[in-house]
């Protein structure tokens, strides 16, 4: 019996993972995901990593509590630096900024290239991350926005494909990659309202120094409006 409840975003990640030999969870945060994947039979073994000793020790204690210390290995180190080249079937990097995730993948790119499945959950800067992935021949397989405790989380599934190139205006806004559902529409509406508010605040100051920022925000607002219209015309069946 599985008695470990996952948050909606971790559950979405876990349910999408294909059965594998070894899953690597970077910045594992108490090892909830590796424990769940082992106990559900989705992974035969797992590696939970963290850059700091404190979280790693907490993960080790939790793993031992579930009697899985022979199946889940905890490693202390930066990103993929503690992973061997052909060790990871599935790589999960969740709960970090998009730029940090990009840097982790870039530093361990040979390991990332060999993974059958990569699942990323950036807390911000998802557009920068997606741009880097595409430029480095990682195909964006799909994406989804998940709502948890009244907050929105973006999840991206990707895989390296030799020679993969993608040229489209879709790359200009991350939401074009995401599953077209009510949560996504709610997320887009939130972004639209945020930029409307920022634009009103900038206009109220009427300062010349803010004109560049104003232009950027108007472009973002229009981009999300266009994305909303595009998704409305391309409803998933």
TAPE-V710388 format. One line per field, one symbol per residue. psi: psi as a letter, one per 30 degrees, with the letter a starting at -180 (. if undefined). burial: 1 if it has 9 or more other C-alpha atoms within 8 Angstrom, else 0. Layout:
BEGIN
psi = ???
burial = ???
END
This chain:
BEGIN
psi = kjhjklleeeeeeeffklklekkkjkhfiggeeeeeeeffgfkellkkllfkeeeeeeeeeeeeeghgfffjkkkkljbgfgklegfjekkkjkglleeeeeeeeeeheeeeefkfkkkkikflheeeeeeeeefghjkjellkkkkkhglkkkkkklkkjkgkkjjlfeffkfffflkjaeeeeeeeeeeeeeeeeeeeeeeeehkefgeeeeeeeeeeeeeeeeeeeeeefhkk.
burial = 000001011111110010010111111101111111110001111111111000110111011100011011111111111100000111111101111011011001001111101111111011111111110011110111111100011111111110010000001011011111001110110011001101100110000001000100110110111011001000000
END
